Amino acid sequence: MLGQILFVGAGAMGGAILRGALQAGLLEPKQVQVLVRTEASAHALRTELGVNASVEMPNLSKLNTIIWAVKPQVWPQVVPQFQAIPAGTTCLSVAAGINLATLETALPQASWYRAMPNTPVAVGAGLTAVSVGTKGTDEATEAFTKLFGAIGEAVVVSEADLERLTAVSGSGPGYAFVIMDALADAGVRLGLTRSLAIKAAAYTLFGAGKMALETGTHPAILRDQVTSPGGTTIAGIAAMEKVGLRTAMQEGVVACYERSFELSKK
Ligand SMILES: NC(=O)c1ccc[n+]([C@@H]2O[C@H](COP(=O)([O-])OP(=O)(O)OC[C@H]3O[C@@H](n4cnc5c(N)ncnc54)[C@H](OP(=O)(O)O)[C@@H]3O)[C@@H](O)[C@H]2O)c1
């Protein structure tokens, strides 16, 4: 359904989406064009992925789909060059803070989607929120769900929920790395080597996430299953909660959410 597809930008995020889609066989190199800023990036993408990557504007009339994966501050500079895209071109932007109304105003002839992936898409374990613009179709929504499903899990949500998810799962890997580092520090404090402590912390977060997803069990019940009365784990949790673990998570996520609105107004 995606047809001839152009990636505008293929760095950390665009590149991860493109690699995932090619590996999953959802896209073939011959249907993909990539527009980047530097010839070095274009050359690297041509060599690695066999796609038609260039710093030159493509023939817009031949495109069915455009994935916009440039930085939000770059997007306003790039978009004027696309005024001539044909009506009905399907566009999806991953740029944080640029809402559907802005996208639809900039290129009103296109059918717009917005997505918020997170960095684990690079290892096939991302969560991507997808929001559908006013001209979205069931067919394109399904195609994008499959595309992001190839690099993790995709959820179709309202734009308000996409903003909320930005603060939970979009920035979430950042919080998880801080928690992982802190857990590893605690292991080092007890006398573990740094490398063993990091492995233990990373597997703990990975395994707990996998258990919650695969069992579908509420995290409070899973926690209950590992806290025996008067035992060690409940003593650890009680000490963490005394210094505000739960409040810290909530305050952090709300601060992220509010900051995202401040930035999008700029
Ligand atoms: N990384 C994340 O965790 C994450 C999560 C969710 C959403 N996003 C969104 O993803 C988007 C891209 O972020 P990123 O981290 O992938 O950035 P990035 O790694 O810096 O990649 C940016 C890409 O845009 C290209 N580019 C820059 N200026 C251009 C221009 N004038 N014309 C055409 N291409 C141009 C770059 O080409 P060169 O390589 O040649 O410079 C590069 O391929 C952002 O809007 C961000 O909000 C990122």
The ligand as an ORCA input file, in Angstrom:
! r2SCAN-3c Opt
* xyz 0 1
  N      15.773      9.725     18.313
  C      14.662      9.551     19.055
  O      14.649      8.999     20.148
  C      13.335     10.023     18.549
  C      12.163      9.555     19.153
  C      10.938      9.971     18.641
  C      10.910     10.866     17.585
  N      12.086     11.320     17.057
  C      12.014     12.300     15.975
  O      12.732     11.811     14.859
  C      13.179     12.905     14.092
  C      14.601     12.646     13.655
  O      15.412     12.532     14.819
  P      16.770     11.687     14.761
  O      17.160     11.460     16.174
  O      16.613     10.549     13.823
  O      17.745     12.789     14.088
  P      19.126     12.526     13.353
  O      19.731     11.231     13.765
  O      19.935     13.791     13.529
  O      18.734     12.389     11.802
  C      18.271     13.486     11.076
  C      18.223     13.102      9.594
  O      17.733     14.243      8.882
  C      18.590     14.501      7.771
  N      18.518     15.916      7.442
  C      18.966     16.983      8.163
  N      18.729     18.142      7.506
  C      18.124     17.791      6.338
  C      17.650     18.517      5.230
  N      17.743     19.844      5.191
  N      17.101     17.840      4.183
  C      16.994     16.484      4.220
  N      17.429     15.730      5.265
  C      17.995     16.381      6.299
  C      19.949     14.072      8.246
  O      20.817     13.877      7.150
  P      22.419     13.859      7.386
  O      22.736     12.556      8.051
  O      22.968     13.933      6.001
  O      22.755     15.051      8.231
  C      19.576     12.769      8.972
  O      19.418     11.719      8.052
  C      13.028     14.158     14.967
  O      11.999     14.970     14.461
  C      12.665     13.634     16.320
  O      11.734     14.470     16.995
  C      13.284     10.910     17.486
*
